């Protein structure tokens, strides 16, 4: 691996947030970057997941803080729905 090469592994695909006209998708995934600890990651990817845009990476603790802030604004996550989806 050269100094400029970025290594990544998508550990879990959680959601597609949006898809633009060119086919790139903004996704929420759990990604390990350069063999590091896996983190929540929001960014756009091409269809083959070979190219990506700049994005936002959050540790589990930061993601929990984000979810809490959204819940305080009235945007709650229905845990029952999440559990049903995980059972599939």
N, C-alpha and C positions, 0 to 999 in steps of 0.2 A: 504494500500500500504506500503510495507516494504521500508527501506531506500535504498536498492539496486535495487528496481523495478523501471523501467522507464515506464512512462505512455506517450502514444502518440496517436494522432488522425490525420489521413491523411484527410485534409480538401478538397484537390483538387489534382487529378492526372493530371499532365501536359504532360509528355512525358516519353517514354522508350528510354534511350540513347543507351543501349547495353544489350545483353543477353549473358551470358557465357554458356559453355557446361553443367554445372550442373543445369541450369535453373534459376539461380539467375539473376535478372534484375537490371541494374543501371538505376535509375529513377530520374526525376525532379518532385518534388511534393511540395505542400504547406502543412506543417505539424505543428501541435501544440505539443510541448513537455512539459510534466508535467504541463498541464493546462496553459501554457504560451501563449504569442501572437504567432499567426501562422507566419511561416517564410518559405522562399524558402529553399528546402532541396535536396541535391544530395547525394545519397548513393545506395548501392545494397540491394535488398530485396529478400527473398525467395518468392515462388509463392503465399503463403497464407498471406504474409505480417505479419508473426509472428516473424521472425528473420531478423536482419539487420546487415550490416557492419558499420564500422565507416564511417562518411560522412562529408559533408560540409553544414553548415546551414548559410543562408544569410538573413539579413533584406531586406525589399523592397529597401531601399536606397543603400545598398551594391550591390544588384542585378542590380539596375540601373547603378551604377558605372561599374560593370562588363560588361554589355551590351554596354555601351559607349566605354569602352576600346576595346571590340571586333569590334565594328563598326569602330573605328579609325584604326584598322588593316585590314579593308576591309571586315569583316564578318558582313554584315548587316542583319537585320531582316526585312522581307517583311511584313509590317503592314497590307497590303491588304489581304495577305494570312491568317494572324492571325485573322483578322476580319471575314473572310469567315468561318474559322474553328469554331469561337465562335458562329456564327449564326446557326450552325447545331444542 
